[in-house]
Amino acid sequence: MWSHRAVVRVVTELIIDAGVSAGDIIIAESLGSYDSFRNSVYQGCMDIKNYYGCELMDISKGSFVEISIGGGY
């Protein structure tokens, strides 16, 4: 499932309009495989990143930390 770039753009604009600096916004997307970098969702996120100056994070790469939140959930 992919996030539509139009939704990402509008949410980014709303966050900026609310007073958050674009440099503090992180667009987190799971880009998956190398092929993902050629698809329109990735390109759309890159366009948003470049236009507004946000950060784009690929959450399918890197290390993860498990955090206990209690309550068995």
C-alpha positions as CSV (number, residue, x, y, z in Angstrom):
1,M,0.0,0.0,0.0
2,W,1.4,3.4,-0.9
3,S,0.6,6.9,0.4
4,H,-0.7,9.1,-2.4
5,R,1.6,12.0,-3.0
6,A,-1.3,14.5,-3.1
7,V,-2.2,13.5,0.4
8,V,1.4,13.8,1.6
9,R,1.7,17.2,0.0
10,V,-1.6,18.5,1.6
11,V,-0.7,17.2,5.0
12,T,2.8,18.8,4.7
13,E,1.2,22.1,3.8
14,L,-1.3,21.9,6.7
15,I,1.5,21.2,9.2
16,I,3.5,24.1,7.8
17,D,0.4,26.4,8.0
18,A,0.0,25.3,11.6
19,G,3.4,26.9,12.3
20,V,5.8,23.9,12.2
21,S,9.1,24.6,10.4
22,A,9.5,22.5,7.2
23,G,12.9,21.4,8.4
24,D,11.2,19.7,11.4
25,I,8.9,17.6,9.2
26,I,9.9,14.1,8.4
27,I,8.1,12.2,5.7
28,A,8.4,8.6,6.7
29,E,7.8,6.1,3.9
30,S,8.7,2.4,3.5
31,L,10.3,2.4,0.1
32,G,11.1,-1.3,0.1
33,S,13.2,-2.4,-2.8
34,Y,15.3,-0.5,-5.3
35,D,12.4,-0.6,-7.8
36,S,10.5,1.6,-5.4
37,F,12.9,4.5,-6.1
38,R,11.6,4.6,-9.6
39,N,7.9,4.7,-8.8
40,S,5.8,7.8,-8.7
41,V,5.2,7.7,-4.9
42,Y,8.9,7.9,-4.2
43,Q,9.3,10.6,-6.8
44,G,6.3,12.5,-5.4
45,C,7.8,12.3,-1.9
46,M,11.2,13.5,-3.2
47,D,9.5,16.4,-5.0
48,I,7.7,17.4,-1.7
49,K,11.0,17.0,0.2
50,N,12.9,19.2,-2.2
51,Y,10.1,21.8,-2.5
52,Y,9.5,22.3,1.2
53,G,12.8,21.3,2.6
54,C,11.5,18.4,4.7
55,E,13.3,15.2,5.5
56,L,12.4,11.9,3.7
57,M,13.1,8.8,5.8
58,D,13.0,5.3,4.4
59,I,11.7,3.3,7.3
60,S,12.4,0.0,5.6
61,K,16.1,0.5,6.2
62,G,18.1,0.9,9.3
63,S,17.7,-0.6,12.8
64,F,14.6,-0.8,14.9
65,V,14.3,-0.6,18.6
66,E,11.6,-2.5,20.5
67,I,10.0,-0.5,23.3
68,S,7.7,-1.9,25.9
69,I,4.6,0.2,26.3
70,G,3.1,-2.1,29.1
71,G,-0.4,-3.4,29.3
72,G,0.3,-6.3,26.9
73,Y,-0.5,-4.2,23.8
